[in-house]
């Protein structure tokens, strides 16, 4: 089961099932925690230990558990964007808490990560070169089975020959 703990308000926390679409999780969190007045794009979660925003509103129709760590502890945050595109994260917890949302960029989407991996792989391929790759010869499985069978047959004949 994939659940998360969300901290909010004055030392309050609630357990949520993250095995659902991100938009459904955000709407459920808003309802349970009492933030129905906020728009879906104005609310998010941040990891308690790192302050990293989960950016659930960027992938509303993907399952939330792909962006959240199972059994992870998250802090409810408010997301404010100005007209210049600057983003400010405000934690929706008591000010006495030691949690401070670190201003890190949201997690990269799967597509961005895949593109980066593809570029890395193509660079490795270019460095090695198609013609410079070592070639390996692999013996067919049938030959190794035949050899084993022959050895076994020979081994069985040897004791019988010795007893005559």
Helices and strands as residue ranges (DSSP letters): E 3-8, E 12-17, H 22-33, G 40-42, E 43-47, G 56-59, G 64-66, E 73-81, E 87-91, H 110-128, H 141-163
